[in-house]
Amino acid sequence: MSNAARLDATFHALSDPTRRAILARLAQEGDVTVMALAEPFAMSQPAISKHLKVLEKAGLVSRGRDAQKRPVHLEAQPLAEATGWLIEYRRYWQAQFGRLDDLLDELQRLEAAAGKN
């Protein structure tokens, strides 16, 4: 999968509040079974499984094998890649806002100088 496709899949997966809640729970509690993940949600286990498939496709979670259980595990790499992408845009916007601040300062200086004349 290309970088752009991975980012698309990550942001698509993160766009749903249930999937974000699943990731938050995994980050807090560690590996959890599908049945345990379904408990706090007012939805069926098959509905949770659909959300997990989206998260798996994005590489945000993986499922292991522990006897007859299949614990769900949080995978950090796609989140790190998305964070890196966001940081680049943050730098861009910080630079743009810095330039805007400089322009506003210059306009205020010109206005103040014009008022003294």
Residue pairs with C-beta under 8 A, 6 or more apart in sequence:
1 9
3 81
6 58
6 59
6 78
6 81
7 81
7 82
7 85
9 57
9 58
9 59
9 78
10 58
10 59
10 60
10 78
10 79
10 81
10 82
11 82
12 54
12 58
13 19
13 54
13 55
13 57
13 58
13 60
14 20
14 23
14 82
16 51
16 54
18 41
18 43
18 51
19 51
19 54
19 55
21 40
21 41
22 37
22 48
22 51
22 52
22 55
22 61
22 72
23 55
23 60
23 61
23 74
25 32
25 37
25 40
26 32
26 37
26 61
26 72
26 73
26 74
27 74
30 74
31 64
31 71
31 72
31 73
32 71
32 72
33 69
33 70
33 71
33 72
34 45
34 48
34 49
34 52
34 70
34 72
35 45
37 48
37 52
37 72
38 44
38 45
38 47
38 48
41 47
41 48
52 61
52 63
52 72
55 61
56 62
56 63
58 78
59 75
59 77
59 78
60 74
60 75
60 78
60 79
61 72
61 73
61 74
61 75
62 72
62 73
62 75
63 70
63 71
63 72
63 73
64 70
64 71
64 73
